[in-house]
Amino acid sequence: MACAGLALLAAACGATPHPARSRAEAPLPPDYLPLRIGPGPRYRPTATSARVRAAAPIDGQRCSRRVGERFGAHLEVFAHQHVVAIPAGIGIAPPLELGTDATVRGGRCSYPASTSDPTGVIDVRRGARVTLGDLFDIWGQALGKRIVARFRTPAGSLVVAYVNGHRFMANPRAIPLLRHERIVLEVASRVPPHRVYLFRKGL
């Protein structure tokens, strides 16, 4: 697998607590593959969409001040053999409370799927029915059979998706976010899906 971090450079206050992790808490899995984040801003998409800034409903998902119990799923995105960074703060409405280790500790409210660190771990509210398409809509990034974020597939090819190491042949938007799901999306890349991801205890 490949992992990469994305630091947040901002100040915030008045936040609702949110489950945050230190990257130091999770040891690297045995099949770690040290790929680099790609060049340019499209490999580092921002975390907060306009609708999240407004705390507006998205695909029927609402921004709630109630954090609730959450579990973890993991997402990796590759384009042209580079990592696309998954930033901390997806699905958390500003103003944000930032940790000292590139984490987002909370915000005005949060959606049923969000990220609190830049490791690709998605915090999913227990009881919520959320798909990968919902997460990308909350993120404000495109996702379909031929597009991931700002990357389109070459002519005649599709986005390659893996769930728990197995090819997912339908539209990747339909992938459900389940506990400890390991999701890999690839555009013009060949990265073997990882066998395991070591989630923080409690997720």
C-alpha positions in Angstrom: 0.0 0.0 0.0 1.0 3.6 -0.3 0.4 6.4 2.3 1.1 10.1 2.3 0.3 13.0 4.7 -1.0 16.5 4.0 -0.5 19.2 6.5 -3.1 21.8 7.1 -2.0 25.4 7.5 -4.9 27.3 9.1 -6.2 28.6 12.4 -9.6 27.9 13.9 -11.7 28.1 17.0 -15.1 27.3 18.5 -15.2 23.7 17.3 -17.3 20.6 18.1 -15.0 17.7 19.2 -14.3 15.2 16.6 -12.3 11.9 16.8 -8.7 12.7 15.7 -5.7 10.5 15.5 -2.0 11.0 15.6 -0.2 9.4 12.7 2.4 8.1 15.1 -0.2 5.9 16.7 -0.5 3.6 13.6 2.5 1.6 12.6 3.2 1.1 8.9 1.7 -2.2 7.5 4.1 -4.8 6.1 3.2 -4.1 2.5 3.8 -0.3 2.7 4.8 1.1 -0.7 6.4 4.5 -0.5 4.9 6.3 -3.5 5.1 10.1 -3.7 2.2 12.6 -3.8 2.0 13.9 -7.4 3.1 17.3 -8.6 0.7 20.2 -8.6 -2.5 21.2 -6.8 -4.8 18.6 -8.4 -2.8 15.9 -6.4 -3.6 17.9 -3.2 -7.3 18.7 -3.4 -8.6 20.9 -0.7 -10.8 19.4 2.1 -13.7 21.8 2.4 -16.3 22.3 -0.4 -18.6 25.3 -0.6 -21.6 23.2 0.6 -19.7 22.0 3.6 -18.6 25.6 4.4 -22.3 26.4 4.4 -23.2 23.3 6.4 -25.8 22.5 3.8 -27.4 19.0 3.3 -25.5 16.9 0.7 -27.1 13.8 -0.9 -29.5 13.7 2.1 -26.5 13.7 4.5 -26.7 16.5 7.1 -24.0 18.3 9.1 -24.6 17.6 12.8 -23.1 18.8 15.9 -23.6 15.4 17.4 -20.4 13.4 16.7 -21.7 10.0 17.8 -19.7 6.8 17.7 -17.7 6.2 14.5 -15.9 3.5 12.8 -13.0 3.6 10.2 -12.7 2.8 6.5 -9.6 3.5 4.5 -9.3 5.1 1.1 -6.3 5.4 -1.3 -6.3 7.2 -4.6 -3.6 6.9 -7.3 -3.3 8.8 -10.6 -0.5 8.2 -13.1 1.4 6.2 -10.5 1.4 9.0 -7.9 -0.6 9.4 -4.7 -3.6 11.8 -4.6 -3.6 13.1 -1.0 -6.7 12.6 1.1 -6.7 15.7 3.3 -7.8 16.0 6.9 -11.1 18.0 7.4 -13.3 16.5 4.7 -16.9 16.7 5.9 -16.2 19.0 8.8 -17.6 22.5 8.6 -15.4 25.5 9.6 -14.3 27.1 11.8 -12.0 24.1 12.4 -10.1 23.2 15.6 -6.7 21.9 14.5 -4.4 19.6 16.3 -0.7 19.9 16.4 0.0 16.9 14.2 -1.9 17.7 10.9 -5.2 16.6 12.4 -8.6 18.3 12.6 -10.0 17.8 16.0 -13.5 19.3 15.3 -15.6 22.0 13.7 -18.9 23.7 13.6 -20.5 20.4 12.7 -19.6 17.2 10.8 -21.2 14.9 8.2 -21.7 11.2 8.6 -18.4 10.6 6.6 -15.4 12.8 7.4 -11.6 12.8 7.8 -9.7 14.0 10.8 -6.2 13.2 9.6 -4.4 13.0 6.3 -3.9 9.2 6.3 -6.9 8.2 4.2 -8.9 7.0 7.1 -12.6 7.9 6.8 -14.6 8.3 10.0 -18.1 7.0 9.4 -20.9 7.6 11.9 -22.3 4.3 13.1 -25.8 3.7 11.8 -25.3 5.9 8.7 -25.7 4.5 5.3 -23.0 6.2 3.3 -21.3 5.3 0.0 -18.0 6.4 -1.5 -20.0 8.6 -3.9 -21.5 10.4 -0.8 -18.1 11.0 0.6 -16.8 12.5 -2.7 -19.9 14.7 -3.0 -19.2 15.9 0.6 -15.6 16.5 -0.4 -16.7 18.4 -3.5 -14.7 16.1 -5.8 -15.9 14.2 -8.9 -16.2 10.4 -8.9 -17.5 8.1 -11.6 -16.6 5.2 -13.9 -14.1 7.5 -15.8 -13.2 10.2 -13.3 -11.7 10.5 -9.8 -11.3 14.0 -8.4 -9.6 16.0 -11.2 -8.3 13.0 -13.1 -10.0 11.4 -16.1 -9.1 8.0 -17.4 -7.4 7.6 -20.8 -9.7 6.8 -23.7 -11.1 3.3 -23.6 -10.3 2.7 -19.9 -12.2 2.9 -16.7 -11.3 3.8 -13.1 -9.9 0.6 -11.4 -11.4 0.1 -8.0 -10.5 -2.5 -5.3 -12.4 -3.2 -2.1 -10.6 -5.4 0.4 -8.2 -6.5 -2.3 -10.8 -7.5 -4.8 -11.8 -5.7 -8.0 -15.1 -3.8 -7.7 -16.6 -3.8 -11.2 -19.5 -1.5 -10.8 -19.5 2.3 -10.5 -17.1 3.2 -7.6 -19.7 5.6 -6.4 -21.7 2.6 -5.2 -19.0 1.3 -2.9 -20.5 1.2 0.7 -18.4 2.6 3.5 -18.3 -0.3 5.9 -16.2 -0.9 9.0 -12.5 -1.5 8.1 -13.3 -1.5 4.4 -10.1 -1.0 2.4 -10.8 0.9 -0.8 -8.3 1.7 -3.6 -9.0 3.8 -6.7 -6.6 4.0 -9.6 -6.5 6.2 -12.7 -3.8 5.2 -15.2 -1.9 3.4 -12.4 -0.9 -0.1 -11.5 -0.6 -0.3 -7.7 -1.2 -3.7 -6.1 -3.9 -3.3 -3.4 -2.7 -3.7 0.1 -3.5 -6.8 2.1 -4.1 -5.0 5.4 -4.5 -1.6 6.9 -3.8 -1.2 10.6 -6.6 0.9 12.0 -6.3 2.7 15.3 -7.7 0.8 18.2 -11.3 1.7 18.8 -12.2 2.2 15.1 
